[in-house]
């Protein structure tokens, strides 16, 4: 007899819909197997032939953390291209390399955690480099393009599965796991949710990652918005992956729950499907889920819902259909096309901020390239390892010839003399080049590069009579790096010794930065403090090490200057026709994940170099290479450019723009403010109330949103519009009026002419980057749905287009408007607030002073409390009391006093709240209150109380 072949399980049958296959596989898994699926590192189920799986592969601007890969410009640089098609092609290249790398290393994941769609609301945010723009429309356009590229274009199978970061209202690194963003409903719907929503609705998103912070008093990892909003935007299953360590934060740092079982259950019920916690060790999450099940906090159905979402993603990735997966054989890695795309994207990211005729540079010009960024190709925390490298200096050498370019980095060259009179010396490193390459930080892929240790194969620094000259760079805030003569940075490994061992500063805790502190016992002495360990440098018989916690035990150094950076800059600047000062930041220092910036100003060291160059040669241009905006005084500078760190082709791209081979057409994706005084507080998330971003800012920016100059010139004409069936069709013509081919970025903005509530000064509705030959014209047409003109009406709890006049503004930036016209929209009229019927939700205010929104309960709802338990005020406009009311009811918790009054009316009614048991123990307080007709209502809150709802009766 012939043995029968067992039937193919339904989950292996590609003829069935994914949903049926997921259900079949889910039914075959045991409860223990399903619970294990909730951790980031899902184990294999060998009895079913199911492979191990992990969520999370960083791919912000190239495959990161897994070794060499094509490195594209930082995300903020991609935002500066304003080019959806380009970014889609970058997404395609990144996902192709992800697939190609996975074929050789199964640690490379296909669930990519990218892009970051947090809006660049505040330019001091440490992670500014990771976002695309301060504008939700531009952010969603670029993010949608990137996710479409990452996903691929097959109707069934996905090349990679992108997860959007970081849900929600996350723009501060300072105390990021304990601070709460107070986000009023209008800001929530018109600003923070919008970038996520439009990207999810485009259909190429596999999930989201909640952020570390709290929103309105509730941690994002238990946010009701995941179900109330996110999962309503698409019919597809979305996988919600926690941020690293955030599930434990719910108890450990946020103290939001008493036990990890309660916290884990709350996160699952809110919609978190995959827990990124405790690295590869899933045992703690498994134990917590089992505990929650045992206590009745979770059901098996809750577990199944989360597992089903992960399985849905895995089916889409073709895991269970390897022969049908169109991307299974992808081998495209570091191809000529990818290298060309890296160069193209770096060129398109360059923004010409100012030009008074210095640029482009002539062919025979003599150039002085100076500054700390002139010969650097910097990487950030989410970069891959460079396969190719191009610095601005190398690009200039290649384009103009090394004989026409002089270089001065501008470092301060120093020696450090010890209290015994000896000088710090860097011993010669006797190590083969190939061994050094193997030891380089990040050369080998790591799922968590924070775990990569510093090198211990090199000898530590010593002290002798000769010593070594060190290159000192002050990156601002007193944070220094010290570099050995061979170019290696002084670094500290786990054994505490100081070695010249790092190619660049880097790592989760940077080990290459120091501070010089004055010595109280020596007039010219300094203590050298290592910032990574917080310890002071000592000199011992076996080498230099960081060992002293007490400054009294630290070595006292005398700083001996051998050359000031500005002196070197002055020498080369004086002999040049044009000076290019390359300034900016190191992405690992003073502004990065875990660390916000403190100022918009350039570090003093770089200001010194800029002043020296300008004094020596008035023909000085500033080239900023940075992850964020700066406030620079450019009054006496004839030219200023900016580019984000541009990846592997950054130097070649900059040389192409500076020479005129490429006409710049990058545009600023965020406002550049002129001064720190123009900025709101970092934790002030109310973009409307505090007039933030180009949407509401009423001051004079240094450079406005959308700004960017060209070597060409363009004319705009023929603005026409037609309104039909809920859509406004806008068209106009752009003409290249110059003699060179060039790109232009046409921008269309809208503005409500006479709004009843504060509305944006102007708001981006559409854009297009196009290339035009000399004399060529193109007609652009945009279809604007009626929702383009809507706002969130807090009085009625929905989006609404108000009837009235709206301006259509067309131009080359938000302030360079070339064409305008006014249209009339019928919209939807709405009356005053029907407070007799609906009452007033406290968070639905029109205006406020000194209050913040907090959680009404740990599950859902909002309340309002005075900041710091002091005094705050809420204002509700146009409240309709009809024929009259005689009483008021307040839902309150805490303790304090509430005064309610009508604008211009009688003295306020005062309601006193005796202490309740806790912040979530609400009680009802009533009082007599007479009102009729339509009035503005004012509520004054005093003390540590929480107000959730106001009702009226009688």
N, C-alpha and C positions, 0 to 999 in steps of 0.2 A: 504494500500500500504506500502511496505517496503522502508524505506529511503535508497537511494544509497550511498555507501561508496565513498568518494571523491577519485579520482585517486592519486596514489603515485607520488609526484614530481620526476622528473628525477634525481635530485641531491640526492635523497634517494634510488635510484635504484642501488644496488651493481653489477648488471649485465652489467652496462654501464662502459665504460672507464672513468678513473678519469677526463680526459680533458673535456669530454662532460658534466660530472656532475658539474665540476667547472663552465663551461660556463652557464649552466642552473641556478645555484645558483646566479652567478654574475648578470644575467639578472633580477632576482627577487629582488635584492637589490636596494633601492632608492639611489640617489646620496648622500644624507646626510648619509645614512648608510655606503656607500662605503668610504666616506671621513673619517668617524669615525674609519674605519678599519686600517687607516694608523698610528694610535698611538699604542704604546706598549700594552696598556690595551684596547683591542677591546671589546666594549659592546655587550651584548646579543641582538639578534633580535628575540624578543618573538613571533612575528606574524608568523615567519617561524620555530620556535623551535630551533633556533641557539643559542648555549651557548656562554657566554663570553669567551674570550681567551686572553692570554698574551704571548708575546714572552719573552724569557729569564728565564732560570733556571741555576744558577751557578752549575757546576759539574766538576770542574777541576781535583780533585782527590777524589771524593766522593760527595754526594749531600750536597751542602753548603747553609747556611743561613736559613735553614728550620728546625733547631733543630737537635736532635741526628741522626746520620747515621754512617755507616762504613767509617772510615777515612784511606785512603791509603797514601803512601808516596807522597811527593810533586812531581809535574810534572818533575822537573829536576832529581829527584830520579828515576822516571819511565824511563826517558831517559838513566840513568846510568845502568839500567838492560840490555839494548841492547836486549830485549826479546819481539819480536812482539807478540808471542802467549800469553805470560803472560799479556801484556797490553790489548790485545783483551778481555781476560777473566775478567780483571778489568772493562773494559767498559761494559761488560755484567752485572756484579754485580751492577755497579753504575746505569745503566738504569733500572735494576730490582727493585732496592730500590727506584728509582724515581717513578716508576709505583706503587709500594706498598705504598709509602708515599702519593701519590696523591689520592689513594682510601680513605684515611682518612682526607685529607686536600687538597681541590681543589685549594689552592694557589700554590701548587707545580706544576710547569709547565713541559710540555713534550718537549718544544723547548729549548734544553740545549745549553748554551753558552760555548762550550768547544769542542775541545782542543785549547790551544794557540800554534800557529805554528810560532810565531815570532822567528827568529833565534837568538841564544845567541852570537851575534857578539861581544859584549863588556861586560866583566864580572862585570863592575861597574853599569850596568843597574839595577835599583831598583827592577824590576820585573823578575830578572833572574830565580827565583824559579818557574815561570809559564811556561817557555819554556822547550823544550826537549834537544836541542843540538845546537851547533854552525854550524853544518853540515846540509845542506838541505836534503841530502839523508837519514840520520838517522832520522831527524825530520819528514820527510814525512812517513817513515816506521812506526815509533811509532804512529804518528797521525792517519795514516790509520788504524792501528790495533785498536786504541781506538775508532775511529768513527764506525768501523765495529761492535765492541762490543756494542756501544751505539745504533746503528741502529737496531741490531737484524738480524736474518738470514731468516726471512719470505720473500718470493719473492714480496709480495704486500704491507704488512703493516709494519710500523716501530715502534719499541719499544719507542725510543725517536728520536728527530730530531736535530742532532748536527750542531752547527754553529761555524765555525773557527774564531779565533781572532788572531791578530788585523791587518787588511789589511791597511797599508803595510809599510815596512821599519821603524818599530817602536821599538827603543831601547833606548829611553831616557825619563825620567820622568821630568827632569828639563825643565820648560816651554813647556811641552809636547803639549799644544794646540796651540802654536804659532811658534814653531820651524819647519823648513823645512829640510827634509832629501834630500841631493843632491845625486841622484842615477843615475849614468851613465848607458847607455843601457846594457852594458855587465854585470854589477852588478845586474841590474834589472832582466834580463833573466836567468843568470847563478846562481843567489843567491836568491834574495828576492822573486821573483815570483815562484821559483821552488818548494819550500816546499808546497805552496798553491796548485800549479798546480797538482803535483803528488798525493796529497791527494784527491783533487776534482775528478780527473780522475779515482780514485779507486771506486767511485760510492756510497759512504756512507755518503756524506756530504749534509746537507740541506741548507746551506747558509754560509755567512761570515758576520763579523762585521768590518766595517772600523775603523781605529785607529784615535786618536785625532789629530795626527800630520799632517803636510803637506808633500807632496813629490814633489820635483822639483817646489816648490813655490805654489802648489795647494792643498787645503785641501783634505784629503782622502775621505771625505764624498761627494765630487763632482768630484771624480776621473774618468777620461775617461777609466781607466784600467778596471773598473768593467764591462763595455760592450766590450771593445776591447780585453780583455783577459779572465777574469773570466767566463763570460757567453758563451764563445766559447769552453770551456773545457768539457762540458757535455750537453746532450740533456734534462736533468732534469731541472725543475724550481728551481732556487736558491733564497732563501729569504735573502735579505740584511737588517740587523738590525743595526740601528745606535748605537753608544756607548752613554752612559748616558750623556745628556746635550750637546752632540756634535753639534746637529743641531742649537742650539742657539749660540754656539761658532762662527759659521760662520759670525755672525754679531757682537756679544758682545765682544769677545776677539780677534778674527782674523781680524775683520773689512774687510772681503773679499767681502761682499755685503753690500749695504746701508740699505736694509730692510729685515725683516724676510720673507716676501712674496717671494722676489727674491731668497733668500737663500733656502727656502723650495722647491720652484719650481726647482731650479738647482739640489738639492739633488735627488728629484724624477726623473728628467730627466737623471741624471747620473746613477740611478739604486737603490737608497735607497727605500725600501719598507715599513719599519716599523721604526717609530720615537720614540726613547727612550728619552723623555724630559719631565720635570716638573712632575716627579713621576707618580702618578695615575691620575693626572689632564690632561685630553686630550683636554681641551677647547682651549688652546693656539695653539696647532698644528692644530686643526680643523679650527680655525679662520684664521690661516696663509694659509692653503690650499684653503679655500674659497676665501681669498683675491687674491691668485695667479690665481685661476680660473677666478675671476672677472676681473683681469687685462690682461687676455689672456696669462699669463705666462705658464699655464698648460691647458690641455684639459681633458675632461672626459676619453678619451682613455688612457691618461697617468695614471690617477687614477686607471682605470680598470686593467692596466698591473701590477701595484703594488699589488692590492687586489687579483688578480688571483694567484700571487705567494704565498701569505699567505694561500689562500684556498687550493692550491695544497699540502702544507705541512700538513694542518689539515686533508685532506682526507687520506694522507699517514699514519697519526697517528691513523686512525681508528675512528675518532670522529663521523663520519656519518654512520658507520657500527658497532655499539657496539656488535652485536651478532656475527660478523665475525672476530672482532679484536682478534688475538691470544694472545695478551698481556693484555687484559682487566682484567683478573682475577689474575694478578701477585701478589703474597703475599710474595715473598722472601725478607726478611729484617733481617739484623743481624743474618744470619744463620751461622751454624757451618762452612759451606763451605766459606762464606764470611770472617769469622774470620781467617780461615786457609789461604785464599788468601791474606789477609792483612799481615799476618806473612810472607808468601812466598815472597811477593813483597818487604817487608822491608829487608829480608835476601838478595835477589838478587840485591838490590840497593847499598849494601855496597861495597866500593872500597878500596882494600888494596894498598896503594900507595908506602909503603916501608916496608921491613921486613928483619931484620938481625938476625933472629932466636928467637926473643922474643915471637913471636906468632906462633902457638896457645899456650894459657896458659895451664900449667899443672894442673892436678886435685887437687893437694895439695898445690897449690901456695897461698901465702897470698897477697891480692890485696889492694892497696890504690886507691879508686875511688875519684878523686878530680876534681874541676872545676865547672864553673857556669852552664854547661849543663848536669852535671852528674845525677841530679835528676829532670830533666825536660822532659816533653813531649809537645813540643811547637806546637801551631797551627798557621796558617797564615790567611790572609784576606779571602781566598777562601776555608777554611776548614769548615766542618760540626762540630757539637758539639760531643765530644767524648762519645761513649758508653762504651768503654774500654780504659784503659790507662796503658802504660808500659814505665817507664823511664829506662835509662841504669843502674842506681843503683838497681832498682827493679829487672831487668833482671839478674844482677850479683848475687844478694841475692838468687834468685830462682835457678840459675844454680850452684853456688859454696857454697851457705850457708851464712847466715848473719854473722856467726862467723868468716868467712874467708875474709870478706870485710870491710875495714874501710873507712869512708867517711869524706871529708872536702870540703864544697862547695867553700870556698875561697872568700866569701863576706867580705867586710870591715865592721866591726861592730862599730857603732858610736852612739853618742848622740848629739843632737842639743840644745845648750844653747842660750837662748835669751839675748838681751842686758840688761834685768832686772835681769839676773841670774837664771831664771827658765829654766826648761828643757821641750822639747816637749814630750807630753805623749799621747799614744794611749789608749783611754778609753776601758774598757771591752765591748764587743758587746753582748748585751742580745737579742739574736734572735734565734729562733728555727732552727735546721739544715734544716728541710724541707723548711722553709721560705727562708733561705739563698740560697738553691738550686734553688728555683723559681726566685730569684732575680739575679742569676748569668747572666752575660752578655752573650747573645746568647743562653740561655737555651730555650727560646721560639723562634720559627722560625720568621724571619722578611724578607720581600721582600727587604728591604734596612736596613741592620744592622747599617749603619751609623746613623740611627735615634734612635737607642737604647740609652737611657739616663743612666747616672751613678746613683748609689744608693744614696738615701737620708734618708733611714730608720735607718742608723747607726749614732751614735754621732760623731761630728767632733773632731779632735785633740784639745787638750788643752795644757796648760803649768803649771807645778807645780815643787816642789822641788825634786821629785824623777825621773820623766821622764820615757821614754822607750828606750830601745836599738833598733836601727834600722839597718837593713842589707842594706848596700849601694853597688850598682853595677854600675860601670862606663862602659857603652856600647860603649864608644869611642866618639870622637868629643865633649867631655864634657857633654854628655847626660847620666843622672843618673836615676835609679829607687831606691826607698826606700821602704823597706818591714818591716811590723810590726812583732813582735815576734810570732804571730799566723800564719804567712805566707801570710797575705793579703797585697797587694800593696797599698801605698798611692795614692789616686786618687782624682779628683776634679769633682763634679757634677755641674749641671746647676746653683745651688744656690751659687756656688763659694767656698763652704767650703771644706777643706781638710779632707778626711776620709780614714781610712784603710778599703777599701771596694772592691778591685778588686782581683779576683783570678789570673789574668795575665794582663800584658799590652795589650791593644787592642783598636779596634774602628777605624773609619775613621780618626778622630782626636784623637790621643792617649792622654789620660788624666792622665797617670801614669808616665810621664817623667818630669824631672826637670834639671836645671843647677845651679851650684854654681858659683857665680860671686864674685870676690874680692870686699870688701868694701873699698871705698876710705877714709873713716873716722875712720877705726878701723883696726889696724895692723893685727890681726888674725881673723877678721870678714869676713863673707860671706853673700851675698844676695842669697836667694833661689828663682829662677825664674821658674815658671811653663810654660813648652814649649807649651802646648795645647792652653793656653789663652794668652801667652806672658806677663802675669802679675806676680808681685812679691808676695811672701807670707808675710802675716801680722798676728800678734797675737792680737786678740780682746777679750773682756770680754766673748763673746758668742762662742768663738772657733777660731781655726786657719783657715784662708781663704786666697784666692788669690784676692787681691783687689787693690794693688798699681800698677799704670802704671808708675809712676815716681819712679826711684830707691831711691830717697831721702826719700820717704814715706815707704820704705820697712823695714821689721824687719831685724836686723843684727844678724846673728847667728855665734856662735863659734863652730867649729866642734871638738868634743872630741872623739878621737879614743879609743875604748876599746879592739879591736883586729884587726890586719891587716890580710887580707886574706892569704898572703903568709906565715904568721907564722903558721896558722892552717894547711896549706898544707904541710909545712915542717915537722911538727910533725908526721902526718900519713905517709908521704912518706918515712921518715927515717926508719920506723918500718916494711915496706912492702918488699916483694920479687919483686913485679912489681908495678909500678905506672901507672895508666891510667888517663891522663889529658883530660877531656872532655871540649872542647872549641868550640866556634862558635857564632851564632847570635840569637837574638830574631827577628822573622820575622816581627814584627811590629815596629822595631826601626832601624834607620840608614840603610835603604836599603829596600824599599817596594814600592808599588804603591804610586805615587806622590813624591817619594824621592829616588834619586840615591845615591849610595855610593860615597865617595870621595877618597878611598884608598883600596888597596888590603891587607893592613897590618891588623893583629889582633889588637883589641883594647889593649891599654897599660895595662889595668887591667889584661887581660888574658895573656899577655906576661909576666907580673910579676909572675903570678901563674905558668906558664910553666917553667920559669927560676928557681923558688924556688924548684919545684919538681925535676927538672933535677939536681940541685946542691945537693939536699938531697939524690938522688938515681939515678945513671946512667941508671938503668933499667927502663926507663920512655918511654912510648908510648903516642903519641898524637892521640886522636880521635876527629876529627872535625865533628861537627854536624851543618850543615849550608846550607843556600839556595844558596850559591855561592862560588866561589874559593877564597882562601887566598894565599898570598905570605908569606910563613913561612920558616925560616932558620932551616932546619932539619938535618944539618950536624952532630950534636951530639945526635940525636934521633935514637934509633935502630928500631923504627916502627912508621908508620903514617897510619891512616885510615881516610876515609871520607865517610859520608853518608849525604844525604839531610834529612830534618826532616821527619821521617819515618812513621808518622801516629800512629795509636793506638797500633801497635805491635813493635814500634821502639826499645824499650829496650830489649825485648826478642830476637829480631833479632840480635842486636849487641852482646848480651851475647852468642848467638849461634855461631857467627863468631869468637869472641874472644876466646872461649873455644875450637874451632876446630870441634864442632859438624856440622858446615856448613863451607865448603871451600869457601872463597870469590871468586866471579867472576864478580862483577860489573866492569864497565869500564867508564873512564871519558868521558862525552859527550861534553866536551869543554876543550880547552887548559887552563892549569894553568900556568900563567906567573910568572916569578921570581921577578918582580919588577914593580912598577908603571911606571917606565921609558920605559917599553916595550909596553905600551898601547898607541894607538892613541887617539886623542881627542874624547870625547863621541859623538860629533855630526859629526864626520868624518865617513860617511857611505861607503866610497870607499874602500872596502876590498881589491881590486886589487892594487890601487895606493898606499895605505898606508900599504900594506902587512899585513893584519889582518887575524886572525884565523889560524888554522893549515894549511889551504890551501896555505897561502902565507907567513906566519911568518918565518923569516930567522934567528931569534935569538935562544937562547937555553932556552926552556921552563923549568919551575920548574918540571912539569909533563906533558907529551904530550897527545894530543887527543887520545882516545882509550886505554889509559894506565890503567892497573890494574893487580895486582899480585894474585897468588893462593898459596894454601898450597900444591897443586899437581904440577906436571910437565908434559909438553906436547911436542910431537915431530910433526913436519910438514914435509911431504915428498910427492913425486910423483906429482908435479905440471904439469898438461897437459892442452893444449888448442886446440880448433878447431874452425876455422872461416868458417861459411857457411850462405848464405842467410841473410846477414846483422846482424848476431848474432855471438858473441864470446862465446863459451862454455868453461868454466874454471872448472877444477876439481883438487882436491888434497885430501890427507889423513891426518887426525889428530889422534894421538895416545896418550892415557893417559899412561905415562911411570912411574907413581907413584904407591904407594900401597893404595891409598884412592880414592873412587869415588868423582868426582868433575865435575863442569861445566867449559867449556872453551868458549871463544868468538872468533871465527875465523873471520878475517877481510881481505877483498880483496880491494886493492887500484889500481888506474891506474895513469899513468903519461905520458904526451907527452914528448918525448925525446928531440926533437929539434924544439920547437914551434916558429912560426913566430911572435907571440904576447905573452905577459906574461900569463902563464897558471899555475894552481896550482902545488905546489911542489909534491903533491900527493893528490888524491881525492877518498874518499870512494865510492866504486861501489856496494858492497854487504857485508853482514855480517850474521853470524848465531851463536846463542848460543846453545850449545849442552851439554848433560850430558854423561860422559863416565865412565864406571867401570874401575877398575885397569887393565891395559894391553889391554883394548878394543880400537878398531880403528873404525873410520867412514870416509867414502869417501863423501866429500861435492862437489856438482856441482852447478854452478851458470850460468845462461844464461844472458849475457850482450847484450842488444840491441845496435845497432850502435850509438844511441843517447847518450849513456854513454860517448862516446869519443868526443862529439861535443862541440863547443863553439859558442858564439854569435858573428858573423862576422859583425862588425859595418860598414865595407866598403861596404857590400852588403845587410845589413838589414835582415839577417836570420841566423838560426842555421846551422852550417856546420862542418862536420868531415874533418879535413885537412889530406891529404895523408901523410904517414910517419910512423915512429916507435913509438910504445907505450909500456911502461913497465907495466907488471902485477906484483903486489907486494902483497904477502900473509904473514900475521903474526898475532901477538897478540896485536899490537897497531900500530899507524901510524909511530912510530919510531922503533918498534921491528919487523923488517921484517925478516922472516925466509926463504922465497922462492921468487924467481923472475925470470921472463923470458921476452923476448921482442917479440912483434908481429908487423907485417907490415900490415897497412890498406891502401887500395887504396884511400878511401875517395873521396873528391870532390875538385879538384884544382880550384883555383879562382885567377883571375888576379888582377891587381891594381885597385884602385878606378877610375871609368870612370867619372871623374869630369866634362868633357865637356857636358855629357848627364844629369847626376844627380845632379851636383853641390855638395855642402857639407852642410849637416845639422850640425849646430854648436855643438849640443849635441853628435854627433857621432865621437867625437875626439878619437885619440889613446892615447894621454897623455895631461895633463893639469897642470897648476900651478896657484894657487891663484884665482880660479874661482868657481862658483857654477851654477848649472842648475836651471832655474826658468821657470815659466809658460809663454808661448807665448801669450795665451789668457786664459780667465777664463774657457773656455770649453775644449780646447785641445791644444796640441803642446808644444814644449820645446824651450827655448832659453838659452843663456849662458851670465853671467854677471861677471865682476870682483868682488871679495869679497870686501865689504865695499866701493864700488865705486873707488877702487884703480887701480892697474895694474895687469893684468892676461895674461896668454898665453895658446894657444891651439896648439896642434901639430897633423897633419893628415899625416900618412905615405903613401908612394907609391901612389901618385896621378898622374893619367895618363892624360896628356894634349894633347895626340895624336900629330897631325901635328902642333898644336900650337893654342894659344888663344891670343887675344889682349886686352881683357877687363875683368873687375871684377865687380860684382854687389853684394851689401850687403843689406839684409833686417834688419833694425835696428830700435830701439826705445830708448828714453832717450837722452843723449848727451855724447859726448866724441870723442875719436880718435881710429881708427883701423889701424894697420900697418900689411900688408901682405907681406910675403917674402918667398923665396925658400931656403932650406938648402944649404949653400955654394954658393948662387946665388948673384945677384946684390942687391943694397940697397933696403930697403922695399918701397912699395907703400903705401902712407899715405892717408887715407880717413877721413875726418872730418864730424861729425854728429852735425848739429845745434840742439838745444833743440826741442823735439817734445812735444805735449800736455801732454802726459802721458806715463806710462810704456807699455801700450797696443796699442799705436798709432804708428804703424810702417811706415817707409818710406824707399825708395830705394835710395841708394847712389852708384854711379858708378865712375869708374876711369879706365884709361889705365893700362893694366897689361899684359906683354908678357911672355909666357912660352910655352915650348913644351917638349915632352918626359915625363919621370916619375921622380917625385921629391917629397920630403917631404915638406909640406906647414906649415908655422908658422904664426900664427895670434897673434898679441899683442893687447890687449884691454886696453884702459885707460879711466877711468871715469865711471859714473853711466849709462852705456848703456847696452842694451840687443841686442845680436846678435842671429838671428834665422837661417839664411840661407846665404850661399855664392854661387853665380853662376858665370859661366865663359862664355865668348862669343868671337866670331871672329875666 
